[in-house]
């Protein structure tokens, strides 16, 4: 028999349900990235994500490729039954890739200007769905009008020094699509299994068939993959091989082709053609052409003439194969001596104009030799806002040439990108490109010193924001949106912004155990351990070593405190994150490596400072343990990186002459990443561990 209290309780529940009372609906925190051009929230709908089951297409179109935000969606013939209604309307007053999205009380309506626009409407809906699901709230009643401000929004995939696990590329394409990136320029070098020149291909290269699958997968997500195959210079991946040495401009150097040899073009065109075959949906062929001087071989032709001769031939080849050639524009500007002002933030506009006035004729003399079917790509990674940079771009535009910019999310930074993921410069170049009416922008992500690709993500998302939306968010707001979208809405707060905090420790880590700025040169110097690794303390002269390295020791102490703070933040974020914890694991490994090197320095300081025999014994014991500690750290780091990354080159891989001293080009194994630590431990072993035994220190 029920008690009166229970009866009353059940009666109240019945009355509440009968009268239609519901739990109060809450409005969640929705941070879309990139920002829509117009986004207005006016209430809370009756729609929860797990209740979205049916869709209706007025033109009977199939659903675009969807991510994991929704469950299974089925088509219905009754518009009134559907929660999602969509169609394409080419008459929409929007640019290409534009869309409208409306979330109403009980229906969602998506209208795309074109197929890409409809796809992006669903990508935005997915972000709304993820936020609603994360926060256990209903979708907001909202209206979105959206379109990109730059038509071509491309990231650079530089795989010349290593490959990722193939599955990672598919996952990357999905992520790029979710942030409305619509192109990839893949710097492939020897990572295609060339059939015409199999010797050029690395043993771990992807087949053309695999590249074609990636290309098709990307196309279905509105991403176009085009190849970058370096041409006149940066050609060591070909010219290092014995079979191709005769094509070198300088017989002793594997950097540049001889542009006067007809066979140069036969080989290059073969490689270009196979790269085009591997990326059948691409629109462009990036031919490189930067950072190269040629000797002329006694022809009497200048470097500029020879480069233009080469450029015309390869541009004609691209046109014949229905590709638009893209060319790095730096060498003509260098030959004409107008290059420097692009990177000088101190020079006045008047001084820039004077330099151009004095030197422009060097370009004009060869004006008719500059191909018109080419896009001249103006790369500037740190100062795109300079008058000199815009002056150079204007020169090409004013003379009827097509121009596009290239900014950077990663240049020559070791271990992780610096300068707040270069967001300021990404923003500056994106906004100036929009203002100038340019077609697009490329985000370069160089693999020269090869940080893990996951560490480029914040820069990629900033690029997505500013190329699509323009100047809608501050840098701080972009960082917050990055954490919100990549990890969880609960992590958008500034207190979780550890990445900027890690930059200075990483920058100092690079040479903390070395003399000078020498990490990139260690593997090429036989005497590196003796001359480039810091000195070791001398047992009979305590304190002298610590005095010499006092400034460095101070930095190390501060760095340890910072890395401990970062470790705590990452640990908290891993617990709170709803997705992408692998990204946090990579940062964790970076932080661990930085901490180890600084801690090793402090342990040397402890050893050097103490004069107490017992304490000195303990300090020596701790130094003796460093090798094992490093071995465990390296094993864990390689295991974590290796979840997505191929860490070693094939056994038969030939390293080139490494003219630009790329860390990632210096060993077949992953030793290049740790070589300073390896040499430091060897020197420690030789000079202290083997020389000073515990028995030498009397109690």
VOGU-3710 file (C-alpha; in Angstrom, 3 decimals, decimal comma):
1> xxxxxxxxxx> 0,000/0,000/0,000  1,387/3,437/-1,025  1,954/6,068/1,625  0,061/9,395/1,320  3,365/11,211/0,598  4,143/8,974/-2,369  0,619/9,331/-3,695  0,849/13,125/-3,537  4,262/13,046/-5,288  2,972/10,865/-8,138
11> xxxxxxxxxx> -0,099/13,072/-8,477  2,073/16,180/-8,800  4,223/14,541/-11,509  1,078/13,611/-13,411  -0,273/17,176/-13,213  3,048/18,707/-14,338  3,285/16,386/-17,340  -0,368/16,832/-18,220  -0,050/20,605/-18,198  3,003/20,461/-20,490
21> xxxxxxxxxx> 5,490/21,862/-18,013  9,088/21,050/-18,997  12,467/21,476/-17,516  13,730/24,974/-18,295  15,741/24,976/-21,532  19,185/26,556/-21,405  21,097/28,353/-24,143  24,532/26,895/-24,681  27,831/28,539/-25,615  28,206/28,321/-29,390
31> xxxxxxxxxx> 31,581/29,360/-30,843  31,668/28,712/-34,570  34,955/28,708/-36,436  35,365/30,326/-38,862  32,941/33,032/-37,771  29,854/33,275/-39,988  29,368/36,610/-41,736  26,012/36,977/-39,953  24,928/34,884/-36,960  21,873/35,797/-34,899
41> xxxxxxxxxx> 20,480/33,700/-32,031  16,905/34,493/-31,047  15,877/31,647/-28,755  16,066/27,958/-27,983  14,544/25,352/-30,265  12,803/22,116/-29,378  15,507/20,188/-31,246  18,062/18,009/-29,501  20,787/16,357/-31,534  19,815/12,773/-30,841
51> xxxxxxxxxx> 16,305/13,596/-32,060  17,457/14,511/-35,588  16,373/11,490/-37,627  14,793/12,551/-40,923  15,832/14,824/-43,787  14,009/16,099/-46,839  15,585/17,414/-50,047  13,376/19,488/-52,326  15,527/18,527/-55,326  15,975/14,942/-54,131
61> xxxxxxxxxx> 19,697/15,470/-53,529  21,652/13,129/-51,304  23,199/14,344/-48,082  26,696/15,839/-48,295  29,485/13,931/-46,574  28,837/14,290/-42,848  31,062/13,906/-39,820  30,291/12,099/-36,582  28,133/14,814/-35,009  24,859/13,233/-36,104
71> xxxxxxxxxx> 23,472/9,760/-35,746  21,892/8,000/-38,698  19,801/10,331/-40,871  17,155/8,911/-43,191  15,335/10,508/-46,081  11,596/11,140/-45,940  9,131/12,059/-48,663  7,128/14,250/-46,298  8,584/17,682/-45,741  6,518/18,136/-42,593
81> xxxxxxxxxx> 8,099/15,041/-41,000  11,684/16,133/-41,594  13,828/17,868/-38,996  16,373/18,833/-41,682  15,371/20,369/-45,033  17,934/21,393/-47,639  18,436/22,377/-51,255  20,784/24,224/-53,617  19,707/27,553/-55,093  22,143/28,995/-57,625
91> xxxxxxxxxx> 20,161/32,259/-57,636  21,061/33,090/-54,046  22,589/36,548/-53,748  25,780/35,147/-52,275  29,323/34,458/-53,514  30,369/30,906/-54,391  30,450/28,556/-51,388  27,883/30,728/-49,591  24,854/29,423/-47,709  21,933/30,236/-45,450
101> xxxxxxxxxx> 21,182/28,177/-42,346  18,077/28,580/-40,195  17,278/26,638/-37,055  13,576/27,061/-36,304  11,480/25,730/-33,437  11,316/22,217/-34,818  13,059/22,285/-38,215  16,453/23,134/-39,701  16,628/24,682/-43,180  19,890/24,797/-45,163
111> xxxxxxxxxx> 20,261/26,462/-48,558  23,529/26,432/-50,484  24,538/28,690/-53,347  26,228/25,636/-54,848  27,289/22,149/-53,829  30,174/23,544/-51,777  27,881/26,040/-50,072  25,481/23,301/-49,027  28,414/21,232/-47,744  29,600/24,156/-45,612
121> xxxxxxxxxx> 26,075/24,753/-44,308  26,158/21,218/-42,937  29,680/21,750/-41,541  28,364/24,747/-39,591  25,370/22,725/-38,416  27,821/20,035/-37,239  29,624/22,592/-35,078  26,302/23,704/-33,588  25,442/20,062/-32,998  28,765/19,304/-31,293
131> xxxxxxxxxx> 28,332/22,268/-28,946  24,734/21,330/-28,154  25,686/17,725/-27,472  28,725/18,664/-25,368  26,624/20,967/-23,202  23,468/18,825/-23,249  21,337/21,673/-24,556  18,889/22,185/-27,401  19,983/23,750/-30,659  19,553/27,520/-30,668
141> xxxxxxxxxx> 16,909/29,172/-32,815  19,238/31,039/-35,118  19,796/32,505/-38,559  23,130/32,353/-40,368  24,187/34,016/-43,598  27,674/33,015/-44,584  30,231/33,060/-47,402  34,030/33,271/-47,730  35,934/36,510/-48,289  38,793/34,671/-50,012
151> xxxxxxxxxx> 37,871/32,064/-52,603  41,046/29,948/-52,383  42,045/28,961/-48,840  44,886/26,501/-49,069  47,269/24,892/-46,605  50,708/23,588/-47,506  51,414/19,925/-46,785  55,199/19,601/-46,805  56,219/15,940/-46,763  59,732/16,153/-48,178
161> xxxxxxxxxx> 61,403/14,940/-44,968  58,830/12,529/-43,544  55,435/10,939/-44,090  52,539/10,533/-41,711  50,627/7,288/-41,391  48,315/7,322/-44,412  45,203/7,222/-42,235  46,281/10,518/-40,670  45,975/12,272/-44,034  42,356/11,157/-44,318
171> xxxxxxxxxx> 41,652/12,391/-40,793  43,409/15,657/-41,603  41,267/16,175/-44,697  38,133/15,696/-42,580  39,354/18,260/-40,076  40,350/20,811/-42,711  36,936/20,436/-44,344  35,206/21,079/-41,014  36,989/24,448/-40,838  36,207/25,326/-44,466
181> xxxxxxxxxx> 39,742/24,977/-45,836  39,221/24,175/-49,509  42,664/23,361/-50,896  45,973/21,651/-50,187  49,274/22,306/-51,915  51,234/19,091/-51,336  55,015/19,452/-51,582  55,605/15,877/-52,671  59,251/15,719/-53,831  60,169/12,006/-53,690
191> xxxxxxxxxx> 57,005/10,789/-51,932  55,297/9,542/-55,124  56,188/6,142/-56,551  57,376/7,516/-59,886  57,106/5,046/-62,739  59,224/6,949/-65,268  61,993/7,703/-62,739  61,679/5,065/-59,998  65,146/5,886/-58,587  63,868/9,299/-57,505
201> xxxxxxxxxx> 61,092/7,842/-55,357  61,669/7,111/-51,693  61,022/3,474/-50,786  58,156/4,557/-48,512  56,508/6,797/-51,134  52,775/6,541/-51,705  51,669/5,035/-54,982  49,911/7,213/-57,518  46,822/5,157/-56,787  46,943/6,085/-53,095
211> xxxxxxxxxx> 47,446/9,739/-53,967  44,459/9,526/-56,318  42,323/8,056/-53,506  43,324/10,929/-51,237  42,545/13,377/-54,007  39,074/11,908/-54,526  38,402/11,757/-50,777  39,365/15,425/-50,527  37,246/16,399/-53,529  34,173/14,900/-51,854
221> xxxxxxxxxx> 34,858/17,294/-48,976  35,376/20,337/-51,202  39,170/20,220/-50,929  41,316/20,354/-54,021  44,814/18,827/-53,815  47,457/20,254/-56,161  51,130/19,248/-56,164  54,204/21,352/-55,477  57,127/19,807/-57,322  60,264/21,909/-56,898
231> xxxxxxxxxx> 61,780/22,928/-60,185  64,933/24,849/-60,945  66,253/24,851/-57,374  65,490/22,851/-54,228  66,067/19,830/-56,467  68,412/17,759/-54,309  65,811/14,980/-54,105  66,590/14,287/-57,781  70,138/15,554/-58,269  71,578/13,687/-55,251
241> xxxxxxxxxx> 71,238/10,449/-57,227  74,188/9,285/-59,320  71,962/8,837/-62,385  71,054/12,546/-62,425  74,299/14,251/-61,391  74,977/15,226/-64,997  71,939/17,548/-64,848  73,393/19,690/-62,060  74,059/23,360/-62,747  77,188/23,039/-60,598
251> xxxxxxxxxx> 78,573/19,478/-60,801  79,574/19,589/-57,127  76,239/20,795/-55,765  72,935/18,903/-55,827  70,765/22,028/-55,442  69,900/23,279/-58,938  69,279/21,919/-62,403  71,222/23,183/-65,402  68,551/25,189/-67,276  70,561/25,009/-70,503
261> xxxxxxxxxx> 70,403/21,205/-70,756  67,340/19,938/-72,701  67,338/16,762/-70,595  66,600/18,900/-67,516  63,159/19,551/-68,952  62,555/15,955/-69,988  63,173/14,792/-66,412  61,258/17,657/-64,790  58,298/17,267/-67,128  58,148/13,535/-66,420
271> xxxxxxxxxx> 58,004/14,241/-62,684  55,470/17,037/-63,129  53,270/14,814/-65,260  53,233/12,004/-62,719  52,489/14,479/-59,924  49,537/15,724/-61,992  48,369/12,152/-62,551  48,575/11,536/-58,791  46,375/14,574/-58,046  43,722/14,411/-60,803
281> xxxxxxxxxx> 41,366/16,926/-59,172  43,935/19,695/-58,753  43,738/23,011/-60,542  47,322/24,150/-59,991  50,872/22,949/-60,509  53,203/24,715/-58,088  56,604/24,670/-59,798  58,685/26,182/-56,973  61,527/28,236/-58,416  62,696/29,991/-55,242
291> xxxxxxxxxx> 66,124/30,483/-53,672  68,186/29,549/-56,709  71,076/31,074/-58,606  72,475/29,440/-61,711  76,001/29,778/-63,087  75,172/30,354/-66,746  77,732/27,775/-67,824  79,576/30,374/-69,902  76,460/31,213/-71,900  76,641/34,914/-71,105
301> xxxxxxxxxx> 73,068/34,782/-69,774  72,291/36,240/-66,372  70,613/34,275/-63,588  67,409/36,221/-64,223  67,444/35,410/-67,940  68,042/31,728/-67,233  65,286/31,589/-64,663  62,809/33,227/-67,032  63,853/30,819/-69,766  63,122/27,915/-67,424
311> xxxxxxxxxx> 59,939/29,533/-66,147  58,462/29,983/-69,621  59,075/26,361/-70,525  57,558/24,898/-67,374  54,596/27,318/-67,496  53,877/26,206/-71,046  54,054/22,592/-69,881  51,547/23,333/-67,104  49,178/25,034/-69,528  49,433/22,103/-71,940
321> xxxxxxxxxx> 48,356/19,842/-69,072  45,428/22,039/-68,005  47,104/23,306/-64,850  47,692/26,863/-63,697  51,364/27,237/-62,731  52,272/28,878/-59,412  55,776/30,297/-59,035  57,544/31,648/-55,935  58,344/35,225/-56,969  61,447/35,951/-54,881
331> xxxxxxxxxx> 64,277/35,424/-57,360  63,285/38,020/-59,996  62,870/40,532/-57,166  66,267/39,590/-55,732  67,956/39,867/-59,128  66,426/43,327/-59,501  67,551/44,341/-55,984  64,056/45,287/-54,787  63,661/42,305/-52,471  65,008/43,671/-49,183
341> xxxxxxxxxx> 62,328/46,312/-48,476  59,660/43,602/-48,238  61,133/42,428/-44,942  62,348/45,742/-43,509  59,804/47,085/-41,029  61,925/50,161/-40,249  62,373/51,556/-43,756  60,143/54,482/-44,797  57,751/54,439/-47,745  59,867/57,106/-49,411
351> xxxxxxxxxx> 62,980/54,955/-49,105  61,124/51,983/-50,588  59,928/54,104/-53,517  63,472/55,315/-54,128  64,841/51,739/-54,202  62,177/50,796/-56,733  62,790/53,921/-58,776  66,486/53,067/-59,046  66,052/49,361/-59,795  62,685/48,739/-61,439
361> xxxxxxxxxx> 64,257/48,955/-64,897  66,021/45,653/-64,197  62,610/43,980/-64,190  61,091/46,064/-66,978  63,932/45,116/-69,336  62,674/41,522/-69,242  58,973/42,293/-68,909  57,990/40,496/-72,103  59,743/37,356/-70,858  57,589/37,017/-67,727
371> xxxxxxxxxx> 54,881/34,448/-68,560  51,335/35,767/-68,225  49,727/32,372/-67,545  51,483/32,076/-64,184  50,485/33,045/-60,636  53,308/34,918/-58,937  53,204/33,891/-55,297  54,538/36,510/-52,905  55,653/34,760/-49,741  56,257/36,762/-46,607
381> xxxxxxxxxx> 56,130/34,989/-43,281  56,920/37,702/-40,754  56,192/41,133/-42,231  53,422/41,006/-44,845  52,177/44,383/-43,638  55,242/46,247/-44,990  54,883/48,776/-47,766  57,703/46,960/-49,577  55,673/43,762/-49,667  52,565/45,417/-51,088
391> xxxxxxxxxx> 54,755/47,371/-53,527  56,132/44,127/-54,961  52,683/42,564/-55,260  51,354/45,719/-56,893  54,165/45,665/-59,450  53,079/42,249/-60,693  49,377/43,203/-60,640  49,992/46,539/-62,392  51,744/44,721/-65,229  48,890/42,313/-65,785
401> xxxxxxxxxx> 50,194/39,334/-63,821  48,179/37,161/-61,455  49,265/37,443/-57,825  48,640/35,398/-54,702  50,138/35,607/-51,225  51,691/32,984/-48,973  51,878/33,320/-45,209  53,187/30,730/-42,726  52,078/28,737/-39,719  55,511/27,103/-39,407
411> xxxxxxxxxx> 58,894/28,206/-40,722  62,239/27,194/-39,149  60,997/26,818/-35,577  62,268/23,696/-33,836  59,949/21,420/-31,844  56,865/23,668/-32,129  55,717/26,851/-33,925  56,561/30,139/-32,233  55,179/33,714/-32,260  51,760/32,605/-31,070
421> xxxxxxxxxx> 51,442/30,309/-34,079  52,315/33,358/-36,219  48,689/34,476/-35,907  49,450/38,200/-36,266  51,080/37,705/-39,646  48,481/35,204/-40,822  45,808/37,771/-40,009  47,707/40,643/-41,627  48,250/38,832/-44,924  44,695/37,493/-45,012
431> xxxxxxxxxx> 43,169/40,940/-44,457  45,451/42,632/-46,989  44,626/39,914/-49,539  40,902/40,471/-48,974  41,305/44,251/-49,210  43,336/43,947/-52,421  40,733/41,718/-54,036  43,097/38,786/-54,437  41,790/35,315/-55,172  43,290/33,494/-52,214
441> xxxxxxxxxx> 46,113/32,774/-49,810  48,394/29,846/-48,999  49,411/28,892/-45,460  52,878/27,347/-45,678  53,761/24,720/-43,072  57,411/23,873/-43,610  58,832/20,531/-42,519  62,438/21,767/-42,457  62,836/21,303/-38,695  59,774/19,082/-38,529
451> xxxxxxxxxx> 57,610/19,667/-35,439  54,705/17,258/-35,156  51,900/18,291/-37,506  49,375/18,409/-34,653  51,218/21,457/-33,344  50,282/23,406/-36,497  46,560/23,198/-35,770  46,133/26,500/-33,956  47,753/28,353/-36,847  45,585/26,475/-39,346
461> xxxxxxxxxx> 42,414/27,436/-37,478  43,532/31,072/-37,326  44,110/30,917/-41,090  40,630/29,449/-41,515  39,117/32,269/-39,460  40,779/35,203/-41,177  40,622/33,964/-44,783  36,922/33,070/-44,526  35,581/35,724/-42,161  37,983/38,658/-42,274
471> xxxxxxxxxx> 38,497/40,853/-39,244  35,775/39,532/-36,925  37,857/38,143/-34,073  40,842/39,334/-32,098  43,828/37,068/-31,665  42,703/36,209/-28,146  39,225/35,337/-29,380  40,690/33,065/-32,049  42,755/31,239/-29,436  39,658/30,792/-27,287
481> xxxxxxxxxx> 37,630/29,513/-30,253  40,481/27,121/-31,098  40,369/25,546/-27,620  36,567/25,466/-27,683  36,347/23,735/-31,041  39,352/21,433/-30,743  38,909/20,236/-27,171  35,768/21,375/-25,344  33,643/24,422/-24,619  34,815/24,118/-21,001
491> xxxxxxxxxx> 38,412/24,817/-22,111  37,834/28,059/-24,000  38,816/30,116/-20,954  42,173/31,890/-21,093  43,453/29,962/-18,066  43,953/26,968/-20,387  46,098/28,885/-22,877  49,320/26,987/-22,164  50,688/27,039/-25,727  52,008/30,598/-25,547
501> xxxxxxxxxx> 53,502/29,786/-22,145  55,465/26,919/-23,732  57,014/29,017/-26,501  59,828/30,635/-24,525  60,927/27,361/-22,855  61,037/25,677/-26,287  63,039/28,534/-27,798  65,541/28,381/-24,909  65,637/24,575/-24,980  67,016/24,565/-28,506
511> xxxxxxxxxx> 70,541/25,478/-27,366  70,386/25,211/-23,568  72,954/22,370/-23,612  75,037/23,836/-26,435  77,513/26,582/-27,177  75,990/29,114/-29,557  73,085/28,514/-31,914  74,378/25,145/-33,035  71,628/22,483/-32,796  71,143/22,388/-36,573
521> xxxxxxxxxx> 74,879/21,894/-37,167  75,717/19,113/-34,721  75,432/16,167/-37,090  77,691/17,766/-39,692  80,522/18,520/-37,240  82,787/15,590/-36,227  84,022/17,580/-33,221  80,501/18,598/-32,138  80,583/16,850/-28,764  83,834/18,509/-27,719
531> xxxxxxxxxx> 83,313/21,964/-29,192  79,570/22,570/-29,446  78,224/20,904/-26,278  78,656/22,960/-23,095  81,650/22,307/-20,887  81,476/19,874/-17,990  82,338/20,826/-14,393  85,867/20,052/-13,234  85,914/17,965/-10,046  88,790/19,817/-8,338
541> xxxxxxxxxx> 87,449/23,287/-9,138  83,917/23,383/-7,676  81,743/26,392/-8,443  83,736/27,566/-11,460  81,386/25,907/-13,970  78,316/27,302/-12,215  79,806/30,767/-12,314  80,426/30,534/-16,073  76,902/29,347/-16,826  75,093/31,424/-14,177
551> xxxxxxxxxx> 72,738/33,096/-16,666  71,848/29,791/-18,236  71,217/28,190/-14,843  68,886/31,034/-13,927  66,925/30,462/-17,138  66,769/26,728/-16,451  65,320/27,265/-12,972  62,618/29,550/-14,371  61,936/27,087/-17,174  61,419/24,183/-14,776
561> xxxxxxxxxx> 58,780/26,195/-12,919  57,073/27,024/-16,207  57,128/23,454/-17,483  55,661/22,234/-14,192  52,820/24,743/-14,568  52,280/23,643/-18,159  52,276/19,961/-17,177  49,558/20,692/-14,639  47,461/22,592/-17,202  47,809/19,856/-19,817
571> xxxxxxxxxx> 46,849/17,223/-17,255  43,728/19,173/-16,325  42,838/19,715/-19,978  43,212/16,030/-20,797  40,672/15,272/-18,086  38,213/17,895/-19,339  38,680/17,516/-23,109  35,900/15,824/-25,038  38,009/15,278/-28,170  41,521/15,600/-29,634
581> xxxxxxxxxx> 43,391/14,551/-26,498  46,118/13,243/-28,811  47,003/16,850/-29,618  47,492/17,475/-25,898  49,633/14,348/-25,622  51,982/15,756/-28,267  52,338/19,039/-26,395  52,933/16,996/-23,251  55,882/15,253/-24,906  57,339/18,573/-26,048
591> xxxxxxxxxx> 57,070/19,873/-22,502  58,710/16,726/-21,118  61,699/17,006/-23,454  62,195/20,675/-22,631  62,017/19,905/-18,922  64,557/17,096/-19,180  67,244/19,233/-20,826  66,839/22,038/-18,322  66,741/19,627/-15,383  69,953/18,003/-16,606
601> xxxxxxxxxx> 71,639/21,402/-16,567  70,452/22,037/-13,005  71,732/18,657/-11,868  75,152/19,549/-13,239  74,909/22,756/-11,242  74,110/20,789/-8,077  77,119/18,579/-8,676  79,412/21,523/-9,307  78,212/23,672/-6,407  78,461/21,227/-3,532
611> xxxxxxxxxx> 81,641/20,630/-1,582  80,077/18,216/0,871  81,203/14,685/0,005  77,902/13,010/0,847  75,915/15,542/-1,170  78,417/15,252/-4,014  77,913/11,501/-4,071  74,168/11,967/-4,286  74,598/14,514/-7,081  76,815/12,108/-9,006
621> xxxxxxxxxx> 74,253/9,343/-8,566  71,570/11,601/-10,009  73,797/12,429/-12,977  74,389/8,729/-13,530  70,637/8,189/-13,800  70,134/10,767/-16,556  70,942/8,356/-19,381  68,233/5,908/-18,339  65,772/8,738/-17,745  66,436/10,078/-21,225
631> xxxxxxxxxx> 66,016/6,621/-22,732  62,590/6,297/-21,138  61,600/9,821/-22,196  62,683/9,203/-25,800  60,839/5,896/-25,922  57,636/7,535/-24,708  57,975/10,465/-27,095  58,599/8,220/-30,092  55,681/6,018/-29,102  53,372/9,031/-28,895
641> xxxxxxxxxx> 54,598/10,663/-32,108  54,577/7,292/-33,840  50,814/6,928/-33,464  50,452/9,117/-36,546  53,955/9,732/-37,840  56,516/7,585/-39,649  59,632/8,420/-37,648  62,365/6,812/-39,732  63,433/6,979/-43,348  63,949/3,797/-45,387
651> xxxxxxxxxx> 67,292/2,041/-44,854  68,380/2,740/-48,442  67,385/6,421/-48,349  70,093/8,820/-49,558  70,348/12,029/-47,551  71,096/15,067/-49,704  73,758/17,730/-49,163  71,458/19,652/-46,801  72,283/23,146/-48,040  69,775/24,812/-45,724
661> xxxxxxxxxx> 70,698/22,672/-42,699  67,298/21,101/-42,151  67,260/19,138/-38,901  64,831/16,578/-40,305  67,211/15,824/-43,177  70,186/14,808/-41,044  69,596/11,167/-40,102  67,597/8,146/-41,207  66,480/7,556/-37,631  64,751/10,013/-35,300
671> xxxxxxxxxx> 68,164/10,837/-33,761  68,100/14,314/-35,298  65,354/15,338/-32,854  67,456/14,483/-29,784  71,029/14,856/-31,005  71,991/17,666/-28,622  70,798/15,569/-25,677  72,562/12,473/-27,040  75,891/14,318/-27,326  75,427/15,972/-23,946
681> xxxxxxxxxx> 74,966/12,590/-22,266  77,982/11,189/-24,081  80,123/14,103/-22,912  78,747/13,746/-19,381  79,638/10,040/-19,438  83,140/10,674/-20,763  84,077/13,634/-18,593  82,325/12,907/-15,303  80,620/9,530/-14,959  83,605/7,512/-16,183
691> xxxxxxxxx> 86,217/9,752/-14,549  84,667/10,341/-11,137  83,399/7,216/-9,400  81,584/7,108/-6,097  84,655/5,606/-4,464  86,670/8,678/-5,459  84,515/10,783/-3,169  85,414/9,953/0,411  82,837/10,088/3,179
//
